[in-house]
Amino acid sequence: MTDIGDSLFHEGQVVWVLRSDGSRRAAEYVGQAEMSAWFGGAPRVIVVYPDTAAGEAVEVDRVVAREGA
């Protein structure tokens, strides 16, 4: 979907992280995780969850922009 250095999101943008059970969790986009470029696998991005202030690297395909936010 994206290559490292080419992003669909901008730093600080509010997004949804889609979970495996079909639910979504509010998050804030921080930046791209470059791990996938070195180790293979799907491209990942870093998000922070405002409810816990915890960060996570998630597959970019699981992140969508929040509309109206």
mmCIF file as gemmi writes it, N, C-alpha and C atoms, coordinates in Angstrom:
data_model
loop_
_atom_site.group_PDB
_atom_site.id
_atom_site.type_symbol
_atom_site.label_atom_id
_atom_site.label_alt_id
_atom_site.label_comp_id
_atom_site.label_asym_id
_atom_site.label_entity_id
_atom_site.label_seq_id
_atom_site.pdbx_PDB_ins_code
_atom_site.Cartn_x
_atom_site.Cartn_y
_atom_site.Cartn_z
_atom_site.occupancy
_atom_site.B_iso_or_equiv
_atom_site.pdbx_formal_charge
_atom_site.auth_seq_id
_atom_site.auth_asym_id
_atom_site.pdbx_PDB_model_num
ATOM 1 N N . MET Axp A 1 ? 0.817 -1.188 0 1 0 ? 1 A 1
ATOM 2 C CA . MET Axp A 1 ? 0 0 0 1 0 ? 1 A 1
ATOM 3 C C . MET Axp A 1 ? 0.866 1.26 0 1 0 ? 1 A 1
ATOM 4 N N . THR Axp A 2 ? 1.883 1.288 0.847 1 0 ? 2 A 1
ATOM 5 C CA . THR Axp A 2 ? 2.826 2.404 0.809 1 0 ? 2 A 1
ATOM 6 C C . THR Axp A 2 ? 4.234 1.845 0.893 1 0 ? 2 A 1
ATOM 7 N N . ASP Axp A 3 ? 5.179 2.642 0.467 1 0 ? 3 A 1
ATOM 8 C CA . ASP Axp A 3 ? 6.584 2.301 0.635 1 0 ? 3 A 1
ATOM 9 C C . ASP Axp A 3 ? 7.13 3.159 1.757 1 0 ? 3 A 1
ATOM 10 N N . ILE Axp A 4 ? 8.205 2.723 2.37 1 0 ? 4 A 1
ATOM 11 C CA . ILE Axp A 4 ? 8.847 3.52 3.398 1 0 ? 4 A 1
ATOM 12 C C . ILE Axp A 4 ? 9.217 4.864 2.794 1 0 ? 4 A 1
ATOM 13 N N . GLY Axp A 5 ? 8.894 5.938 3.502 1 0 ? 5 A 1
ATOM 14 C CA . GLY Axp A 5 ? 9.159 7.276 2.998 1 0 ? 5 A 1
ATOM 15 C C . GLY Axp A 5 ? 7.967 7.87 2.269 1 0 ? 5 A 1
ATOM 16 N N . ASP Axp A 6 ? 6.953 7.075 1.997 1 0 ? 6 A 1
ATOM 17 C CA . ASP Axp A 6 ? 5.748 7.542 1.314 1 0 ? 6 A 1
ATOM 18 C C . ASP Axp A 6 ? 4.576 7.196 2.22 1 0 ? 6 A 1
ATOM 19 N N . SER Axp A 7 ? 3.922 8.205 2.764 1 0 ? 7 A 1
ATOM 20 C CA . SER Axp A 7 ? 2.914 7.94 3.775 1 0 ? 7 A 1
ATOM 21 C C . SER Axp A 7 ? 1.54 8.431 3.366 1 0 ? 7 A 1
ATOM 22 N N . LEU Axp A 8 ? 0.528 7.695 3.801 1 0 ? 8 A 1
ATOM 23 C CA . LEU Axp A 8 ? -0.858 8.102 3.595 1 0 ? 8 A 1
ATOM 24 C C . LEU Axp A 8 ? -1.331 9.035 4.698 1 0 ? 8 A 1
ATOM 25 N N . PHE Axp A 9 ? -0.586 9.102 5.79 1 0 ? 9 A 1
ATOM 26 C CA . PHE Axp A 9 ? -0.98 9.857 6.98 1 0 ? 9 A 1
ATOM 27 C C . PHE Axp A 9 ? 0.09 10.882 7.324 1 0 ? 9 A 1
ATOM 28 N N . HIS Axp A 10 ? -0.268 11.843 8.176 1 0 ? 10 A 1
ATOM 29 C CA . HIS Axp A 10 ? 0.718 12.811 8.637 1 0 ? 10 A 1
ATOM 30 C C . HIS Axp A 10 ? 0.818 12.729 10.159 1 0 ? 10 A 1
ATOM 31 N N . GLU Axp A 11 ? 1.946 13.118 10.693 1 0 ? 11 A 1
ATOM 32 C CA . GLU Axp A 11 ? 2.18 13.051 12.129 1 0 ? 11 A 1
ATOM 33 C C . GLU Axp A 11 ? 1.1 13.823 12.883 1 0 ? 11 A 1
ATOM 34 N N . GLY Axp A 12 ? 0.539 13.178 13.905 1 0 ? 12 A 1
ATOM 35 C CA . GLY Axp A 12 ? -0.502 13.794 14.71 1 0 ? 12 A 1
ATOM 36 C C . GLY Axp A 12 ? -1.91 13.567 14.203 1 0 ? 12 A 1
ATOM 37 N N . GLN Axp A 13 ? -2.052 12.951 13.027 1 0 ? 13 A 1
ATOM 38 C CA . GLN Axp A 13 ? -3.384 12.694 12.468 1 0 ? 13 A 1
ATOM 39 C C . GLN Axp A 13 ? -4.106 11.655 13.316 1 0 ? 13 A 1
ATOM 40 N N . VAL Axp A 14 ? -5.4 11.885 13.563 1 0 ? 14 A 1
ATOM 41 C CA . VAL Axp A 14 ? -6.186 10.905 14.301 1 0 ? 14 A 1
ATOM 42 C C . VAL Axp A 14 ? -6.656 9.821 13.343 1 0 ? 14 A 1
ATOM 43 N N . VAL Axp A 15 ? -6.538 8.572 13.786 1 0 ? 15 A 1
ATOM 44 C CA . VAL Axp A 15 ? -6.831 7.416 12.948 1 0 ? 15 A 1
ATOM 45 C C . VAL Axp A 15 ? -7.588 6.367 13.757 1 0 ? 15 A 1
ATOM 46 N N . TRP Axp A 16 ? -8.116 5.392 13.043 1 0 ? 16 A 1
ATOM 47 C CA . TRP Axp A 16 ? -8.667 4.184 13.652 1 0 ? 16 A 1
ATOM 48 C C . TRP Axp A 16 ? -7.691 3.055 13.39 1 0 ? 16 A 1
ATOM 49 N N . VAL Axp A 17 ? -7.491 2.194 14.38 1 0 ? 17 A 1
ATOM 50 C CA . VAL Axp A 17 ? -6.75 0.953 14.181 1 0 ? 17 A 1
ATOM 51 C C . VAL Axp A 17 ? -7.789 -0.161 14.172 1 0 ? 17 A 1
ATOM 52 N N . LEU Axp A 18 ? -7.875 -0.88 13.066 1 0 ? 18 A 1
ATOM 53 C CA . LEU Axp A 18 ? -8.836 -1.967 12.929 1 0 ? 18 A 1
ATOM 54 C C . LEU Axp A 18 ? -8.298 -3.205 13.623 1 0 ? 18 A 1
ATOM 55 N N . ARG Axp A 19 ? -9.119 -3.794 14.467 1 0 ? 19 A 1
ATOM 56 C CA . ARG Axp A 19 ? -8.7 -4.96 15.245 1 0 ? 19 A 1
ATOM 57 C C . ARG Axp A 19 ? -9.192 -6.245 14.582 1 0 ? 19 A 1
ATOM 58 N N . SER Axp A 20 ? -8.606 -7.356 14.969 1 0 ? 20 A 1
ATOM 59 C CA . SER Axp A 20 ? -8.944 -8.644 14.356 1 0 ? 20 A 1
ATOM 60 C C . SER Axp A 20 ? -10.389 -9.061 14.613 1 0 ? 20 A 1
ATOM 61 N N . ASP Axp A 21 ? -11.008 -8.561 15.674 1 0 ? 21 A 1
ATOM 62 C CA . ASP Axp A 21 ? -12.403 -8.92 15.973 1 0 ? 21 A 1
ATOM 63 C C . ASP Axp A 21 ? -13.406 -8.017 15.244 1 0 ? 21 A 1
ATOM 64 N N . GLY Axp A 22 ? -12.926 -7.112 14.399 1 0 ? 22 A 1
ATOM 65 C CA . GLY Axp A 22 ? -13.796 -6.229 13.641 1 0 ? 22 A 1
ATOM 66 C C . GLY Axp A 22 ? -14.037 -4.881 14.294 1 0 ? 22 A 1
ATOM 67 N N . SER Axp A 23 ? -13.624 -4.722 15.548 1 0 ? 23 A 1
ATOM 68 C CA . SER Axp A 23 ? -13.783 -3.434 16.22 1 0 ? 23 A 1
ATOM 69 C C . SER Axp A 23 ? -12.664 -2.499 15.79 1 0 ? 23 A 1
ATOM 70 N N . ARG Axp A 24 ? -12.738 -1.273 16.232 1 0 ? 24 A 1
ATOM 71 C CA . ARG Axp A 24 ? -11.683 -0.302 15.919 1 0 ? 24 A 1
ATOM 72 C C . ARG Axp A 24 ? -11.337 0.47 17.183 1 0 ? 24 A 1
ATOM 73 N N . ARG Axp A 25 ? -10.1 0.937 17.226 1 0 ? 25 A 1
ATOM 74 C CA . ARG Axp A 25 ? -9.607 1.66 18.396 1 0 ? 25 A 1
ATOM 75 C C . ARG Axp A 25 ? -9.029 2.995 17.942 1 0 ? 25 A 1
ATOM 76 N N . ALA Axp A 26 ? -9.413 4.056 18.643 1 0 ? 26 A 1
ATOM 77 C CA . ALA Axp A 26 ? -8.918 5.39 18.323 1 0 ? 26 A 1
ATOM 78 C C . ALA Axp A 26 ? -7.425 5.481 18.632 1 0 ? 26 A 1
ATOM 79 N N . ALA Axp A 27 ? -6.695 6.133 17.734 1 0 ? 27 A 1
ATOM 80 C CA . ALA Axp A 27 ? -5.254 6.29 17.908 1 0 ? 27 A 1
ATOM 81 C C . ALA Axp A 27 ? -4.798 7.563 17.21 1 0 ? 27 A 1
ATOM 82 N N . GLU Axp A 28 ? -3.535 7.902 17.424 1 0 ? 28 A 1
ATOM 83 C CA . GLU Axp A 28 ? -2.908 9.034 16.747 1 0 ? 28 A 1
ATOM 84 C C . GLU Axp A 28 ? -1.688 8.505 15.996 1 0 ? 28 A 1
ATOM 85 N N . TYR Axp A 29 ? -1.584 8.876 14.726 1 0 ? 29 A 1
ATOM 86 C CA . TYR Axp A 29 ? -0.463 8.45 13.892 1 0 ? 29 A 1
ATOM 87 C C . TYR Axp A 29 ? 0.802 9.18 14.329 1 0 ? 29 A 1
ATOM 88 N N . VAL Axp A 30 ? 1.876 8.428 14.5 1 0 ? 30 A 1
ATOM 89 C CA . VAL Axp A 30 ? 3.157 9.014 14.902 1 0 ? 30 A 1
ATOM 90 C C . VAL Axp A 30 ? 4.147 9.011 13.741 1 0 ? 30 A 1
ATOM 91 N N . GLY Axp A 31 ? 4.235 7.903 13.033 1 0 ? 31 A 1
ATOM 92 C CA . GLY Axp A 31 ? 5.181 7.817 11.922 1 0 ? 31 A 1
ATOM 93 C C . GLY Axp A 31 ? 5.287 6.4 11.41 1 0 ? 31 A 1
ATOM 94 N N . GLN Axp A 32 ? 6.183 6.206 10.471 1 0 ? 32 A 1
ATOM 95 C CA . GLN Axp A 32 ? 6.369 4.884 9.883 1 0 ? 32 A 1
ATOM 96 C C . GLN Axp A 32 ? 7.397 4.091 10.665 1 0 ? 32 A 1
ATOM 97 N N . ALA Axp A 33 ? 7.155 2.811 10.774 1 0 ? 33 A 1
ATOM 98 C CA . ALA Axp A 33 ? 8.106 1.892 11.402 1 0 ? 33 A 1
ATOM 99 C C . ALA Axp A 33 ? 8.941 1.285 10.288 1 0 ? 33 A 1
ATOM 100 N N . GLU Axp A 34 ? 10.217 1.459 10.337 1 0 ? 34 A 1
ATOM 101 C CA . GLU Axp A 34 ? 11.082 0.992 9.245 1 0 ? 34 A 1
ATOM 102 C C . GLU Axp A 34 ? 11.504 -0.454 9.399 1 0 ? 34 A 1
ATOM 103 N N . MET Axp A 35 ? 11.001 -1.139 10.41 1 0 ? 35 A 1
ATOM 104 C CA . MET Axp A 35 ? 11.373 -2.538 10.639 1 0 ? 35 A 1
ATOM 105 C C . MET Axp A 35 ? 11.066 -3.414 9.439 1 0 ? 35 A 1
ATOM 106 N N . SER Axp A 36 ? 9.905 -3.204 8.797 1 0 ? 36 A 1
ATOM 107 C CA . SER Axp A 36 ? 9.512 -4.088 7.704 1 0 ? 36 A 1
ATOM 108 C C . SER Axp A 36 ? 10.451 -3.982 6.508 1 0 ? 36 A 1
ATOM 109 N N . ALA Axp A 37 ? 11.071 -2.83 6.329 1 0 ? 37 A 1
ATOM 110 C CA . ALA Axp A 37 ? 12.008 -2.665 5.22 1 0 ? 37 A 1
ATOM 111 C C . ALA Axp A 37 ? 13.242 -3.541 5.415 1 0 ? 37 A 1
ATOM 112 N N . TRP Axp A 38 ? 13.647 -3.707 6.659 1 0 ? 38 A 1
ATOM 113 C CA . TRP Axp A 38 ? 14.842 -4.502 6.945 1 0 ? 38 A 1
ATOM 114 C C . TRP Axp A 38 ? 14.537 -5.983 7.077 1 0 ? 38 A 1
ATOM 115 N N . PHE Axp A 39 ? 13.393 -6.312 7.663 1 0 ? 39 A 1
ATOM 116 C CA . PHE Axp A 39 ? 13.114 -7.701 8.002 1 0 ? 39 A 1
ATOM 117 C C . PHE Axp A 39 ? 12.007 -8.335 7.167 1 0 ? 39 A 1
ATOM 118 N N . GLY Axp A 40 ? 11.476 -7.604 6.213 1 0 ? 40 A 1
ATOM 119 C CA . GLY Axp A 40 ? 10.399 -8.133 5.389 1 0 ? 40 A 1
ATOM 120 C C . GLY Axp A 40 ? 9.057 -8.007 6.088 1 0 ? 40 A 1
ATOM 121 N N . GLY Axp A 41 ? 8.039 -8.465 5.437 1 0 ? 41 A 1
ATOM 122 C CA . GLY Axp A 41 ? 6.701 -8.377 6.011 1 0 ? 41 A 1
ATOM 123 C C . GLY Axp A 41 ? 5.985 -7.129 5.544 1 0 ? 41 A 1
ATOM 124 N N . ALA Axp A 42 ? 4.765 -6.983 6.027 1 0 ? 42 A 1
ATOM 125 C CA . ALA Axp A 42 ? 3.933 -5.848 5.643 1 0 ? 42 A 1
ATOM 126 C C . ALA Axp A 42 ? 4.488 -4.554 6.234 1 0 ? 42 A 1
ATOM 127 N N . PRO Axp A 43 ? 4.341 -3.435 5.505 1 0 ? 43 A 1
ATOM 128 C CA . PRO Axp A 43 ? 4.765 -2.147 6.053 1 0 ? 43 A 1
ATOM 129 C C . PRO Axp A 43 ? 3.982 -1.842 7.338 1 0 ? 43 A 1
ATOM 130 N N . ARG Axp A 44 ? 4.652 -1.236 8.29 1 0 ? 44 A 1
ATOM 131 C CA . ARG Axp A 44 ? 4.039 -0.902 9.576 1 0 ? 44 A 1
ATOM 132 C C . ARG Axp A 44 ? 4.159 0.586 9.856 1 0 ? 44 A 1
ATOM 133 N N . VAL Axp A 45 ? 3.244 1.062 10.676 1 0 ? 45 A 1
ATOM 134 C CA . VAL Axp A 45 ? 3.28 2.441 11.148 1 0 ? 45 A 1
ATOM 135 C C . VAL Axp A 45 ? 3.201 2.42 12.669 1 0 ? 45 A 1
ATOM 136 N N . ILE Axp A 46 ? 3.641 3.508 13.278 1 0 ? 46 A 1
ATOM 137 C CA . ILE Axp A 46 ? 3.586 3.652 14.734 1 0 ? 46 A 1
ATOM 138 C C . ILE Axp A 46 ? 2.374 4.511 15.078 1 0 ? 46 A 1
ATOM 139 N N . VAL Axp A 47 ? 1.578 4.037 16.032 1 0 ? 47 A 1
ATOM 140 C CA . VAL Axp A 47 ? 0.443 4.799 16.535 1 0 ? 47 A 1
ATOM 141 C C . VAL Axp A 47 ? 0.534 4.863 18.054 1 0 ? 47 A 1
ATOM 142 N N . VAL Axp A 48 ? -0.135 5.869 18.617 1 0 ? 48 A 1
ATOM 143 C CA . VAL Axp A 48 ? -0.251 5.988 20.074 1 0 ? 48 A 1
ATOM 144 C C . VAL Axp A 48 ? -1.734 6.033 20.403 1 0 ? 48 A 1
ATOM 145 N N . TYR Axp A 49 ? -2.115 5.26 21.413 1 0 ? 49 A 1
ATOM 146 C CA . TYR Axp A 49 ? -3.508 5.221 21.858 1 0 ? 49 A 1
ATOM 147 C C . TYR Axp A 49 ? -3.699 6.26 22.962 1 0 ? 49 A 1
ATOM 148 N N . PRO Axp A 50 ? -4.591 7.24 22.767 1 0 ? 50 A 1
ATOM 149 C CA . PRO Axp A 50 ? -4.75 8.312 23.753 1 0 ? 50 A 1
ATOM 150 C C . PRO Axp A 50 ? -5.301 7.832 25.097 1 0 ? 50 A 1
ATOM 151 N N . ASP Axp A 51 ? -6.059 6.74 25.104 1 0 ? 51 A 1
ATOM 152 C CA . ASP Axp A 51 ? -6.64 6.269 26.362 1 0 ? 51 A 1
ATOM 153 C C . ASP Axp A 51 ? -5.61 5.648 27.299 1 0 ? 51 A 1
ATOM 154 N N . THR Axp A 52 ? -4.492 5.156 26.753 1 0 ? 52 A 1
ATOM 155 C CA . THR Axp A 52 ? -3.457 4.532 27.589 1 0 ? 52 A 1
ATOM 156 C C . THR Axp A 52 ? -2.08 5.167 27.417 1 0 ? 52 A 1
ATOM 157 N N . ALA Axp A 53 ? -1.922 6.019 26.415 1 0 ? 53 A 1
ATOM 158 C CA . ALA Axp A 53 ? -0.64 6.642 26.065 1 0 ? 53 A 1
ATOM 159 C C . ALA Axp A 53 ? 0.399 5.6 25.648 1 0 ? 53 A 1
ATOM 160 N N . ALA Axp A 54 ? -0.062 4.404 25.276 1 0 ? 54 A 1
ATOM 161 C CA . ALA Axp A 54 ? 0.838 3.342 24.826 1 0 ? 54 A 1
ATOM 162 C C . ALA Axp A 54 ? 0.968 3.404 23.309 1 0 ? 54 A 1
ATOM 163 N N . GLY Axp A 55 ? 2.154 3.091 22.824 1 0 ? 55 A 1
ATOM 164 C CA . GLY Axp A 55 ? 2.4 3.064 21.398 1 0 ? 55 A 1
ATOM 165 C C . GLY Axp A 55 ? 2.45 1.646 20.881 1 0 ? 55 A 1
ATOM 166 N N . GLU Axp A 56 ? 2.265 1.51 19.566 1 0 ? 56 A 1
ATOM 167 C CA . GLU Axp A 56 ? 2.305 0.193 18.95 1 0 ? 56 A 1
ATOM 168 C C . GLU Axp A 56 ? 2.659 0.345 17.477 1 0 ? 56 A 1
ATOM 169 N N . ALA Axp A 57 ? 3.393 -0.623 16.948 1 0 ? 57 A 1
ATOM 170 C CA . ALA Axp A 57 ? 3.641 -0.703 15.508 1 0 ? 57 A 1
ATOM 171 C C . ALA Axp A 57 ? 2.586 -1.632 14.926 1 0 ? 57 A 1
ATOM 172 N N . VAL Axp A 58 ? 1.797 -1.129 13.992 1 0 ? 58 A 1
ATOM 173 C CA . VAL Axp A 58 ? 0.726 -1.929 13.391 1 0 ? 58 A 1
ATOM 174 C C . VAL Axp A 58 ? 0.86 -1.916 11.876 1 0 ? 58 A 1
ATOM 175 N N . GLU Axp A 59 ? 0.325 -2.945 11.23 1 0 ? 59 A 1
ATOM 176 C CA . GLU Axp A 59 ? 0.363 -2.999 9.77 1 0 ? 59 A 1
ATOM 177 C C . GLU Axp A 59 ? -0.433 -1.836 9.194 1 0 ? 59 A 1
ATOM 178 N N . VAL Axp A 60 ? 0.115 -1.189 8.202 1 0 ? 60 A 1
ATOM 179 C CA . VAL Axp A 60 ? -0.512 0 7.614 1 0 ? 60 A 1
ATOM 180 C C . VAL Axp A 60 ? -1.909 -0.319 7.074 1 0 ? 60 A 1
ATOM 181 N N . ASP Axp A 61 ? -2.152 -1.547 6.663 1 0 ? 61 A 1
ATOM 182 C CA . ASP Axp A 61 ? -3.471 -1.938 6.145 1 0 ? 61 A 1
ATOM 183 C C . ASP Axp A 61 ? -4.539 -1.944 7.228 1 0 ? 61 A 1
ATOM 184 N N . ARG Axp A 62 ? -4.139 -1.91 8.492 1 0 ? 62 A 1
ATOM 185 C CA . ARG Axp A 62 ? -5.091 -1.906 9.61 1 0 ? 62 A 1
ATOM 186 C C . ARG Axp A 62 ? -5.391 -0.498 10.114 1 0 ? 62 A 1
ATOM 187 N N . VAL Axp A 63 ? -4.857 0.527 9.458 1 0 ? 63 A 1
ATOM 188 C CA . VAL Axp A 63 ? -5.021 1.91 9.918 1 0 ? 63 A 1
ATOM 189 C C . VAL Axp A 63 ? -5.797 2.7 8.876 1 0 ? 63 A 1
ATOM 190 N N . VAL Axp A 64 ? -6.843 3.397 9.337 1 0 ? 64 A 1
ATOM 191 C CA . VAL Axp A 64 ? -7.636 4.248 8.456 1 0 ? 64 A 1
ATOM 192 C C . VAL Axp A 64 ? -7.84 5.599 9.121 1 0 ? 64 A 1
ATOM 193 N N . ALA Axp A 65 ? -7.947 6.636 8.302 1 0 ? 65 A 1
ATOM 194 C CA . ALA Axp A 65 ? -8.166 7.984 8.825 1 0 ? 65 A 1
ATOM 195 C C . ALA Axp A 65 ? -9.544 8.068 9.465 1 0 ? 65 A 1
ATOM 196 N N . ARG Axp A 66 ? -9.633 8.828 10.559 1 0 ? 66 A 1
ATOM 197 C CA . ARG Axp A 66 ? -10.929 9.077 11.201 1 0 ? 66 A 1
ATOM 198 C C . ARG Axp A 66 ? -11.564 10.268 10.516 1 0 ? 66 A 1
ATOM 199 N N . GLU Axp A 67 ? -12.74 10.083 9.988 1 0 ? 67 A 1
ATOM 200 C CA . GLU Axp A 67 ? -13.445 11.183 9.322 1 0 ? 67 A 1
ATOM 201 C C . GLU Axp A 67 ? -14.151 12.039 10.345 1 0 ? 67 A 1
ATOM 202 N N . GLY Axp A 68 ? -14.144 13.344 10.098 1 0 ? 68 A 1
ATOM 203 C CA . GLY Axp A 68 ? -14.818 14.271 10.977 1 0 ? 68 A 1
ATOM 204 C C . GLY Axp A 68 ? -14.095 14.547 12.272 1 0 ? 68 A 1
ATOM 205 N N . ALA Axp A 69 ? -12.855 14.079 12.379 1 0 ? 69 A 1
ATOM 206 C CA . ALA Axp A 69 ? -12.097 14.304 13.614 1 0 ? 69 A 1
ATOM 207 C C . ALA Axp A 69 ? -11.013 15.333 13.375 1 0 ? 69 A 1
